């Protein structure tokens, strides 16, 4: 199994973000794919575009079922594996197999798998209810996750120091008065929502953490980066019953950290 296994832009991103660790991971990737293909009896297909810190390949199981093989380049893949195990196919793809030492996941393939640019708030609320119904024990906290994202936004020039200070202060205020924590998806915009014949809407590629359910709702409001955020805010609040002010404030923080 030789040759280029990832798109040039993907290789460049992994190398830029992870440096020598990323180069080492890329060098080992052909052997990892071969090992997993043999162990899990997979027929590997094409690389699927869109990932930044994971190699994602189409795969066919021994029984002919379509699957996805995902191999992560960073440690947060362990949290994704644990979250998918907790969700057990509720609001997210079913995890067929995993190897935490290789940061590898074998997932059911979502069909048709297209992105719902017009997802309605009621359907989104159903996904949120499914993934938020789980215990968040053992996951990173939302507060730590948000602070790290704000710091990264400042370092990368995407946020000014003034906006970052406001966002940190407001996030801390929200955390001090937070509801009981749930297992939060952490990257819940429409890039990570797929239509599924079997499940309806389905959430993929989580960055899971333990915290306020309003954060995921706010991510859907802000993260789609198109007009109509106020209407989406009103719609998701009506569909979920979440507090409007908390969703609105988290959306403003997400606007700072991107």
Short mmCIF file of the C-alpha atoms (twelve columns), coordinates in Angstrom:
data_MODEL
# 
_entry.id   MODEL 
# 
loop_
_atom_site.group_PDB 
_atom_site.id 
_atom_site.type_symbol 
_atom_site.label_atom_id 
_atom_site.label_alt_id 
_atom_site.label_comp_id 
_atom_site.label_asym_id 
_atom_site.label_seq_id 
_atom_site.Cartn_x 
_atom_site.Cartn_y 
_atom_site.Cartn_z 
_atom_site.pdbx_PDB_model_num 
ATOM 1   C CA . UNK A 1   0.000   0.000  0.000  1 
ATOM 2   C CA . UNK A 2   2.160   2.823  -1.268 1 
ATOM 3   C CA . UNK A 3   1.844   6.272  -2.712 1 
ATOM 4   C CA . UNK A 4   0.131   9.394  -1.423 1 
ATOM 5   C CA . UNK A 5   -2.591  8.518  1.068  1 
ATOM 6   C CA . UNK A 6   -3.822  11.984 1.842  1 
ATOM 7   C CA . UNK A 7   -4.531  15.064 -0.197 1 
ATOM 8   C CA . UNK A 8   -1.690  17.598 -0.369 1 
ATOM 9   C CA . UNK A 9   -3.694  20.198 1.571  1 
ATOM 10  C CA . UNK A 10  -4.376  17.681 4.312  1 
ATOM 11  C CA . UNK A 11  -0.701  16.704 4.487  1 
ATOM 12  C CA . UNK A 12  0.279   20.362 4.705  1 
ATOM 13  C CA . UNK A 13  -2.228  21.005 7.500  1 
ATOM 14  C CA . UNK A 14  -1.082  18.036 9.587  1 
ATOM 15  C CA . UNK A 15  2.543   19.040 9.098  1 
ATOM 16  C CA . UNK A 16  1.899   22.694 9.920  1 
ATOM 17  C CA . UNK A 17  -0.150  21.999 13.043 1 
ATOM 18  C CA . UNK A 18  1.698   18.969 14.441 1 
ATOM 19  C CA . UNK A 19  5.211   19.487 13.063 1 
ATOM 20  C CA . UNK A 20  7.568   16.534 13.442 1 
ATOM 21  C CA . UNK A 21  4.868   14.523 15.216 1 
ATOM 22  C CA . UNK A 22  2.609   15.009 12.211 1 
ATOM 23  C CA . UNK A 23  5.350   13.997 9.768  1 
ATOM 24  C CA . UNK A 24  5.991   10.837 11.776 1 
ATOM 25  C CA . UNK A 25  2.274   10.042 11.804 1 
ATOM 26  C CA . UNK A 26  2.029   10.489 8.038  1 
ATOM 27  C CA . UNK A 27  5.049   8.230  7.516  1 
ATOM 28  C CA . UNK A 28  3.446   5.459  9.589  1 
ATOM 29  C CA . UNK A 29  0.016   5.799  7.987  1 
ATOM 30  C CA . UNK A 30  0.485   3.272  5.119  1 
ATOM 31  C CA . UNK A 31  1.433   0.532  7.572  1 
ATOM 32  C CA . UNK A 32  -1.445  1.378  9.901  1 
ATOM 33  C CA . UNK A 33  -3.947  1.223  7.050  1 
ATOM 34  C CA . UNK A 34  -2.588  -2.116 5.909  1 
ATOM 35  C CA . UNK A 35  -2.679  -3.535 9.448  1 
ATOM 36  C CA . UNK A 36  -6.264  -2.417 10.098 1 
ATOM 37  C CA . UNK A 37  -7.460  -3.504 6.683  1 
ATOM 38  C CA . UNK A 38  -6.172  -7.005 7.378  1 
ATOM 39  C CA . UNK A 39  -7.318  -7.217 11.015 1 
ATOM 40  C CA . UNK A 40  -10.833 -5.886 10.381 1 
ATOM 41  C CA . UNK A 41  -11.119 -7.618 6.977  1 
ATOM 42  C CA . UNK A 42  -11.769 -4.427 5.070  1 
ATOM 43  C CA . UNK A 43  -11.703 -3.575 1.422  1 
ATOM 44  C CA . UNK A 44  -10.406 -0.026 1.506  1 
ATOM 45  C CA . UNK A 45  -11.734 2.510  -0.955 1 
ATOM 46  C CA . UNK A 46  -10.949 6.113  -1.753 1 
ATOM 47  C CA . UNK A 47  -9.925  8.768  0.702  1 
ATOM 48  C CA . UNK A 48  -12.883 10.960 1.599  1 
ATOM 49  C CA . UNK A 49  -12.222 14.723 1.548  1 
ATOM 50  C CA . UNK A 50  -12.967 17.233 4.264  1 
ATOM 51  C CA . UNK A 51  -10.908 16.037 7.207  1 
ATOM 52  C CA . UNK A 52  -8.051  18.107 8.602  1 
ATOM 53  C CA . UNK A 53  -6.500  16.015 11.369 1 
ATOM 54  C CA . UNK A 54  -7.706  12.547 10.375 1 
ATOM 55  C CA . UNK A 55  -7.262  10.227 7.431  1 
ATOM 56  C CA . UNK A 56  -10.754 9.103  6.367  1 
ATOM 57  C CA . UNK A 57  -11.204 6.209  3.944  1 
ATOM 58  C CA . UNK A 58  -14.248 4.528  2.492  1 
ATOM 59  C CA . UNK A 59  -14.330 0.835  3.384  1 
ATOM 60  C CA . UNK A 60  -16.388 -2.261 2.768  1 
ATOM 61  C CA . UNK A 61  -16.878 -4.847 5.508  1 
ATOM 62  C CA . UNK A 62  -16.568 -8.563 4.951  1 
ATOM 63  C CA . UNK A 63  -20.374 -8.844 4.722  1 
ATOM 64  C CA . UNK A 64  -20.521 -6.128 2.053  1 
ATOM 65  C CA . UNK A 65  -21.747 -3.324 4.316  1 
ATOM 66  C CA . UNK A 66  -20.373 0.165  3.725  1 
ATOM 67  C CA . UNK A 67  -18.192 1.651  6.455  1 
ATOM 68  C CA . UNK A 68  -15.787 4.476  7.192  1 
ATOM 69  C CA . UNK A 69  -12.242 3.993  8.497  1 
ATOM 70  C CA . UNK A 70  -10.965 7.067  10.332 1 
ATOM 71  C CA . UNK A 71  -7.451  7.380  11.748 1 
ATOM 72  C CA . UNK A 72  -6.720  10.461 13.823 1 
ATOM 73  C CA . UNK A 73  -3.459  12.354 13.952 1 
ATOM 74  C CA . UNK A 74  -4.071  13.909 17.362 1 
ATOM 75  C CA . UNK A 75  -4.889  12.669 20.892 1 
ATOM 76  C CA . UNK A 76  -8.450  14.061 20.913 1 
ATOM 77  C CA . UNK A 77  -9.396  11.030 18.807 1 
ATOM 78  C CA . UNK A 78  -9.537  9.093  22.097 1 
ATOM 79  C CA . UNK A 79  -12.359 11.361 23.293 1 
ATOM 80  C CA . UNK A 80  -14.221 10.832 20.017 1 
ATOM 81  C CA . UNK A 81  -13.991 7.049  20.422 1 
ATOM 82  C CA . UNK A 82  -15.317 7.250  23.983 1 
ATOM 83  C CA . UNK A 83  -18.171 9.559  23.002 1 
ATOM 84  C CA . UNK A 84  -19.267 7.309  20.151 1 
ATOM 85  C CA . UNK A 85  -19.255 4.352  22.521 1 
ATOM 86  C CA . UNK A 86  -21.434 6.275  24.959 1 
ATOM 87  C CA . UNK A 87  -23.861 7.411  22.239 1 
ATOM 88  C CA . UNK A 88  -24.057 3.872  20.789 1 
ATOM 89  C CA . UNK A 89  -25.639 5.030  17.535 1 
ATOM 90  C CA . UNK A 90  -28.045 7.528  19.148 1 
ATOM 91  C CA . UNK A 91  -27.762 10.763 17.161 1 
ATOM 92  C CA . UNK A 92  -24.345 9.704  15.826 1 
ATOM 93  C CA . UNK A 93  -22.868 6.936  13.659 1 
ATOM 94  C CA . UNK A 94  -22.539 3.479  15.218 1 
ATOM 95  C CA . UNK A 95  -18.982 2.610  16.187 1 
ATOM 96  C CA . UNK A 96  -18.216 -0.828 14.764 1 
ATOM 97  C CA . UNK A 97  -14.669 -1.180 16.101 1 
ATOM 98  C CA . UNK A 98  -11.894 0.970  17.507 1 
ATOM 99  C CA . UNK A 99  -8.193  0.777  18.323 1 
ATOM 100 C CA . UNK A 100 -7.283  3.535  20.759 1 
ATOM 101 C CA . UNK A 101 -3.552  2.862  20.484 1 
ATOM 102 C CA . UNK A 102 -3.727  3.612  16.735 1 
ATOM 103 C CA . UNK A 103 -6.410  6.321  17.136 1 
ATOM 104 C CA . UNK A 104 -8.534  4.357  14.685 1 
ATOM 105 C CA . UNK A 105 -12.310 4.163  14.349 1 
ATOM 106 C CA . UNK A 106 -14.409 1.944  12.112 1 
ATOM 107 C CA . UNK A 107 -17.853 3.505  11.680 1 
ATOM 108 C CA . UNK A 108 -21.052 2.683  9.886  1 
ATOM 109 C CA . UNK A 109 -21.325 4.751  6.734  1 
ATOM 110 C CA . UNK A 110 -24.102 7.320  6.780  1 
ATOM 111 C CA . UNK A 111 -26.258 7.233  3.648  1 
ATOM 112 C CA . UNK A 112 -26.921 9.345  1.711  1 
ATOM 113 C CA . UNK A 113 -24.466 11.356 3.814  1 
ATOM 114 C CA . UNK A 114 -25.141 14.793 2.360  1 
ATOM 115 C CA . UNK A 115 -24.938 17.973 4.419  1 
ATOM 116 C CA . UNK A 116 -28.353 19.484 5.223  1 
ATOM 117 C CA . UNK A 117 -27.917 23.143 4.439  1 
ATOM 118 C CA . UNK A 118 -31.566 23.677 5.340  1 
ATOM 119 C CA . UNK A 119 -31.773 21.565 8.525  1 
ATOM 120 C CA . UNK A 120 -34.844 22.520 10.536 1 
ATOM 121 C CA . UNK A 121 -34.560 23.344 14.226 1 
ATOM 122 C CA . UNK A 122 -36.921 20.527 15.277 1 
ATOM 123 C CA . UNK A 123 -34.681 17.915 13.627 1 
ATOM 124 C CA . UNK A 124 -31.570 19.520 15.096 1 
ATOM 125 C CA . UNK A 125 -33.188 19.526 18.542 1 
ATOM 126 C CA . UNK A 126 -33.853 15.780 18.225 1 
ATOM 127 C CA . UNK A 127 -30.147 15.135 17.612 1 
ATOM 128 C CA . UNK A 128 -29.173 17.359 20.529 1 
ATOM 129 C CA . UNK A 129 -31.582 15.571 22.857 1 
ATOM 130 C CA . UNK A 130 -30.059 12.211 21.870 1 
ATOM 131 C CA . UNK A 131 -26.430 13.162 22.387 1 
ATOM 132 C CA . UNK A 132 -27.066 15.253 25.516 1 
ATOM 133 C CA . UNK A 133 -28.826 12.383 27.283 1 
ATOM 134 C CA . UNK A 134 -25.476 10.766 28.121 1 
ATOM 135 C CA . UNK A 135 -23.205 10.960 31.141 1 
ATOM 136 C CA . UNK A 136 -20.176 13.214 30.565 1 
ATOM 137 C CA . UNK A 137 -17.971 11.516 33.168 1 
ATOM 138 C CA . UNK A 138 -14.306 11.479 32.266 1 
ATOM 139 C CA . UNK A 139 -14.430 14.013 29.426 1 
ATOM 140 C CA . UNK A 140 -12.602 17.377 29.325 1 
ATOM 141 C CA . UNK A 141 -14.631 20.276 30.657 1 
ATOM 142 C CA . UNK A 142 -16.305 22.775 28.377 1 
ATOM 143 C CA . UNK A 143 -14.657 25.647 30.246 1 
ATOM 144 C CA . UNK A 144 -11.149 24.341 29.570 1 
ATOM 145 C CA . UNK A 145 -12.068 23.626 25.947 1 
ATOM 146 C CA . UNK A 146 -13.411 27.133 25.358 1 
ATOM 147 C CA . UNK A 147 -10.397 28.812 26.969 1 
ATOM 148 C CA . UNK A 148 -8.056  26.756 24.789 1 
ATOM 149 C CA . UNK A 149 -10.002 27.735 21.688 1 
ATOM 150 C CA . UNK A 150 -9.912  31.410 22.612 1 
ATOM 151 C CA . UNK A 151 -6.156  31.220 23.204 1 
ATOM 152 C CA . UNK A 152 -5.703  29.557 19.812 1 
ATOM 153 C CA . UNK A 153 -7.782  32.243 18.116 1 
ATOM 154 C CA . UNK A 154 -5.561  34.969 19.593 1 
ATOM 155 C CA . UNK A 155 -2.384  33.118 18.643 1 
ATOM 156 C CA . UNK A 156 -3.596  32.618 15.071 1 
ATOM 157 C CA . UNK A 157 -4.683  36.242 14.678 1 
ATOM 158 C CA . UNK A 158 -8.395  35.422 14.435 1 
ATOM 159 C CA . UNK A 159 -9.331  37.333 17.608 1 
ATOM 160 C CA . UNK A 160 -8.065  40.508 19.219 1 
ATOM 161 C CA . UNK A 161 -6.856  40.546 22.818 1 
ATOM 162 C CA . UNK A 162 -9.811  42.743 23.763 1 
ATOM 163 C CA . UNK A 163 -12.397 40.374 22.294 1 
ATOM 164 C CA . UNK A 164 -10.613 37.406 23.836 1 
ATOM 165 C CA . UNK A 165 -10.692 38.981 27.297 1 
ATOM 166 C CA . UNK A 166 -14.423 39.598 26.954 1 
ATOM 167 C CA . UNK A 167 -15.041 36.027 25.774 1 
ATOM 168 C CA . UNK A 168 -13.022 34.484 28.632 1 
ATOM 169 C CA . UNK A 169 -14.844 36.615 31.210 1 
ATOM 170 C CA . UNK A 170 -18.290 35.805 29.809 1 
ATOM 171 C CA . UNK A 171 -17.478 32.102 29.506 1 
ATOM 172 C CA . UNK A 172 -16.393 32.038 33.149 1 
ATOM 173 C CA . UNK A 173 -19.651 33.750 34.170 1 
ATOM 174 C CA . UNK A 174 -21.673 31.182 32.215 1 
ATOM 175 C CA . UNK A 175 -19.708 28.348 33.778 1 
ATOM 176 C CA . UNK A 176 -20.311 29.653 37.316 1 
ATOM 177 C CA . UNK A 177 -24.064 29.468 36.753 1 
ATOM 178 C CA . UNK A 178 -24.129 26.406 34.528 1 
ATOM 179 C CA . UNK A 179 -26.803 23.698 34.514 1 
ATOM 180 C CA . UNK A 180 -25.883 20.068 35.164 1 
ATOM 181 C CA . UNK A 181 -23.262 19.061 32.603 1 
ATOM 182 C CA . UNK A 182 -24.072 16.842 29.641 1 
ATOM 183 C CA . UNK A 183 -21.885 15.209 27.017 1 
ATOM 184 C CA . UNK A 184 -21.439 18.088 24.559 1 
ATOM 185 C CA . UNK A 185 -20.586 17.461 20.895 1 
ATOM 186 C CA . UNK A 186 -18.353 20.534 20.855 1 
ATOM 187 C CA . UNK A 187 -18.298 21.255 17.093 1 
ATOM 188 C CA . UNK A 188 -21.975 21.194 16.260 1 
ATOM 189 C CA . UNK A 189 -22.437 23.077 13.008 1 
ATOM 190 C CA . UNK A 190 -23.834 21.835 9.715  1 
ATOM 191 C CA . UNK A 191 -20.439 20.663 8.436  1 
ATOM 192 C CA . UNK A 192 -20.800 17.944 11.050 1 
ATOM 193 C CA . UNK A 193 -24.443 17.062 10.415 1 
ATOM 194 C CA . UNK A 194 -25.353 14.480 7.781  1 
ATOM 195 C CA . UNK A 195 -28.650 13.195 6.485  1 
ATOM 196 C CA . UNK A 196 -29.177 9.501  7.126  1 
ATOM 197 C CA . UNK A 197 -31.885 7.262  5.625  1 
ATOM 198 C CA . UNK A 198 -31.897 5.234  8.838  1 
ATOM 199 C CA . UNK A 199 -31.427 7.868  11.552 1 
ATOM 200 C CA . UNK A 200 -32.570 11.170 10.084 1 
ATOM 201 C CA . UNK A 201 -30.011 13.803 11.033 1 
ATOM 202 C CA . UNK A 202 -26.774 12.412 12.427 1 
ATOM 203 C CA . UNK A 203 -23.853 14.227 14.097 1 
ATOM 204 C CA . UNK A 204 -20.280 13.332 13.131 1 
ATOM 205 C CA . UNK A 205 -16.734 14.382 14.088 1 
ATOM 206 C CA . UNK A 206 -17.328 15.435 17.705 1 
ATOM 207 C CA . UNK A 207 -14.847 17.287 19.884 1 
ATOM 208 C CA . UNK A 208 -16.612 16.050 23.012 1 
ATOM 209 C CA . UNK A 209 -16.510 17.675 26.419 1 
ATOM 210 C CA . UNK A 210 -18.617 17.921 29.567 1 
ATOM 211 C CA . UNK A 211 -20.674 21.071 29.964 1 
ATOM 212 C CA . UNK A 212 -23.621 23.271 29.110 1 
ATOM 213 C CA . UNK A 213 -26.000 21.914 26.430 1 
ATOM 214 C CA . UNK A 214 -26.539 25.503 25.286 1 
ATOM 215 C CA . UNK A 215 -23.043 25.470 23.764 1 
ATOM 216 C CA . UNK A 216 -24.004 22.963 21.053 1 
ATOM 217 C CA . UNK A 217 -27.200 24.853 20.279 1 
ATOM 218 C CA . UNK A 218 -25.176 28.063 20.036 1 
ATOM 219 C CA . UNK A 219 -22.685 26.397 17.705 1 
ATOM 220 C CA . UNK A 220 -25.523 25.523 15.343 1 
ATOM 221 C CA . UNK A 221 -26.768 29.115 15.513 1 
ATOM 222 C CA . UNK A 222 -23.414 30.759 14.839 1 
ATOM 223 C CA . UNK A 223 -21.232 28.175 13.175 1 
ATOM 224 C CA . UNK A 224 -23.126 27.870 9.904  1 
ATOM 225 C CA . UNK A 225 -21.732 31.232 8.794  1 
ATOM 226 C CA . UNK A 226 -24.667 32.393 6.750  1 
ATOM 227 C CA . UNK A 227 -27.396 35.030 7.245  1 
ATOM 228 C CA . UNK A 228 -30.343 34.431 9.526  1 
ATOM 229 C CA . UNK A 229 -28.661 33.800 12.881 1 
ATOM 230 C CA . UNK A 230 -31.385 35.568 14.868 1 
ATOM 231 C CA . UNK A 231 -34.039 33.403 13.229 1 
ATOM 232 C CA . UNK A 232 -31.977 30.260 13.945 1 
ATOM 233 C CA . UNK A 233 -31.541 31.387 17.550 1 
ATOM 234 C CA . UNK A 234 -35.287 31.844 17.998 1 
ATOM 235 C CA . UNK A 235 -36.015 28.526 16.289 1 
ATOM 236 C CA . UNK A 236 -33.573 26.385 18.283 1 
ATOM 237 C CA . UNK A 237 -34.644 27.949 21.585 1 
ATOM 238 C CA . UNK A 238 -38.276 27.187 20.752 1 
ATOM 239 C CA . UNK A 239 -37.426 23.627 19.691 1 
ATOM 240 C CA . UNK A 240 -35.208 22.765 22.671 1 
ATOM 241 C CA . UNK A 241 -36.566 24.914 25.499 1 
ATOM 242 C CA . UNK A 242 -33.021 26.052 26.294 1 
ATOM 243 C CA . UNK A 243 -32.552 29.536 27.808 1 
ATOM 244 C CA . UNK A 244 -32.326 32.084 25.013 1 
ATOM 245 C CA . UNK A 245 -29.794 34.317 26.758 1 
ATOM 246 C CA . UNK A 246 -27.373 31.454 27.436 1 
ATOM 247 C CA . UNK A 247 -27.573 30.241 23.845 1 
ATOM 248 C CA . UNK A 248 -27.108 33.804 22.582 1 
ATOM 249 C CA . UNK A 249 -24.100 34.445 24.851 1 
ATOM 250 C CA . UNK A 250 -22.397 31.175 23.937 1 
ATOM 251 C CA . UNK A 251 -22.954 32.040 20.254 1 
ATOM 252 C CA . UNK A 252 -21.173 35.355 20.799 1 
ATOM 253 C CA . UNK A 253 -18.237 33.545 22.455 1 
ATOM 254 C CA . UNK A 254 -18.091 31.083 19.567 1 
ATOM 255 C CA . UNK A 255 -17.968 34.114 17.281 1 
ATOM 256 C CA . UNK A 256 -14.704 35.082 18.999 1 
ATOM 257 C CA . UNK A 257 -12.958 31.713 19.049 1 
ATOM 258 C CA . UNK A 258 -14.277 30.578 15.635 1 
# 
